[in-house]
Amino acid sequence: MRVWVRAGIVLVLCLILGGLFVHAAVTEEQRSPYPDAADLSSGYESYVGQHLMVFGTVTETGDGGMAIRAESDGTAITLRVTGTEAAVEPGGVVQVYGTLESNQTIAAERVEVVNSSRWAEFYKYGASAVGALGFLLLFFRYWRIDRETWTMEARDG
């Protein structure tokens, strides 16, 4: 197969992938059954008693609970989460699933710690970058690109 045919196929596949990204971004609101921070800020009382799932940054912790700041579409709301003993520091990010109560409180059924502290995210991406670099070094140690036929070939020895 000629190089220009391969390049055309790659271009078409990249355009299709880009279209899927745009579609996912445009229809994101329709796929979530839970209210977000913007919905809660505009009509909090209408959601009281409903289940919700919200991501937020922990602003303070205490006995049996924490306060989180959830943001969506440039709107932020501070919520009190009760019924949890999650090991997280202020600045960490959590995902909370529970029942919305009055006075901006969530009775948590489940709390998942996404990043336990501010530095957890740097560690996560740093470890991934080191792993990717190691993979690329090993891959190109044993394989090479033949520029005449644009194929991958095993290196000798």
C-alpha positions in Angstrom: 0.0 0.0 0.0 1.3 3.4 -1.0 2.4 6.0 1.6 -0.2 8.5 0.5 -3.0 5.9 0.9 -1.9 5.1 4.4 -1.6 8.9 5.2 -5.2 9.4 3.9 -6.5 6.5 6.0 -4.8 7.9 9.1 -6.2 11.4 8.4 -9.8 10.0 8.0 -9.5 8.0 11.2 -8.2 11.1 13.1 -11.1 13.2 11.8 -13.6 10.5 12.9 -11.9 10.4 16.4 -12.1 14.2 16.6 -15.8 14.1 15.7 -16.4 11.6 18.5 -14.6 13.9 21.0 -16.8 16.8 19.9 -19.9 14.7 20.2 -19.0 13.5 23.7 -18.4 17.0 24.9 -21.7 18.3 23.4 -23.8 15.5 24.9 -22.1 15.2 28.3 -25.0 16.9 30.1 -27.5 14.4 28.8 -25.6 11.4 30.0 -25.5 12.3 33.7 -28.7 11.6 35.8 -27.4 13.6 38.7 -27.6 17.4 39.3 -24.3 19.3 39.1 -23.0 22.3 41.1 -24.7 24.7 38.7 -28.1 22.9 39.2 -27.7 22.9 42.9 -26.8 26.6 43.1 -29.9 27.6 41.1 -32.5 25.4 42.6 -31.2 23.6 45.7 -34.5 22.9 47.4 -36.0 21.1 44.4 -33.2 18.4 44.7 -33.5 17.8 48.4 -34.2 14.1 49.1 -32.7 12.9 45.8 -29.6 10.8 45.2 -26.7 12.7 43.7 -23.0 12.1 42.8 -20.7 15.1 43.0 -17.0 15.7 42.7 -15.5 18.3 45.0 -12.3 19.7 46.6 -12.2 19.1 50.3 -12.0 22.5 52.1 -12.1 21.2 55.7 -12.4 17.9 57.6 -13.8 17.1 61.0 -15.4 14.3 63.1 -17.5 12.2 60.8 -17.6 14.6 57.9 -16.0 17.1 55.7 -16.8 20.2 53.6 -16.3 20.1 49.9 -16.4 22.8 47.2 -18.1 21.5 44.0 -17.7 23.5 40.7 -19.6 23.3 37.4 -19.9 25.7 34.5 -18.1 28.4 36.5 -20.6 28.0 39.5 -19.4 26.8 42.8 -21.2 25.5 45.9 -20.0 24.4 49.3 -21.6 21.3 50.7 -21.2 19.5 54.0 -20.7 15.7 53.7 -21.8 13.6 56.8 -21.3 10.0 57.6 -17.8 9.5 56.3 -14.4 8.9 57.7 -12.5 9.1 54.4 -8.7 9.7 54.8 -8.3 12.9 52.9 -6.6 16.2 53.5 -7.9 19.7 52.7 -7.1 20.3 49.0 -7.8 16.6 48.1 -10.5 15.7 45.6 -13.4 13.3 46.4 -16.4 11.8 44.7 -19.4 11.6 46.9 -22.5 9.6 46.3 -25.4 10.1 48.7 -28.7 11.7 49.5 -29.1 15.5 49.4 -30.5 17.0 52.6 -31.5 20.5 53.5 -28.9 23.1 54.7 -26.5 22.1 51.9 -25.7 18.7 53.4 -25.1 15.3 51.8 -25.7 12.1 53.8 -22.9 10.1 52.2 -23.5 6.5 51.2 -20.1 6.2 49.5 -17.1 8.5 49.3 -14.2 7.7 47.0 -10.9 9.6 47.3 -9.7 10.7 43.9 -6.6 12.5 45.1 -5.9 12.4 48.8 -3.8 15.6 48.8 -2.6 18.3 46.4 0.5 16.3 45.6 -1.3 13.1 44.7 -2.2 14.3 41.2 1.5 15.3 40.5 2.6 11.8 41.6 -0.1 10.1 39.5 0.9 11.9 36.3 4.6 11.7 37.1 4.5 7.9 37.6 2.5 7.6 34.3 5.1 9.8 32.4 8.0 7.6 33.8 6.2 4.4 32.8 5.4 5.8 29.3 9.0 6.9 28.8 10.3 3.4 29.9 7.9 1.7 27.5 9.1 3.9 24.6 12.7 3.3 25.4 12.3 -0.4 25.5 10.1 -0.4 22.4 12.5 1.5 20.2 15.4 -0.5 21.6 14.0 -3.7 20.0 12.0 -2.2 17.1 12.7 0.4 14.3 10.7 2.1 11.6 11.7 1.3 8.0 11.3 4.6 6.3 11.2 3.1 2.8 8.1 0.9 3.4 6.8 2.7 6.6 6.6 -0.5 8.5 7.9 -1.7 11.9 10.8 -4.1 11.9 12.6 -6.0 14.7 16.1 -4.9 15.3 18.9 -7.5 14.8 20.3 -9.0 18.0 
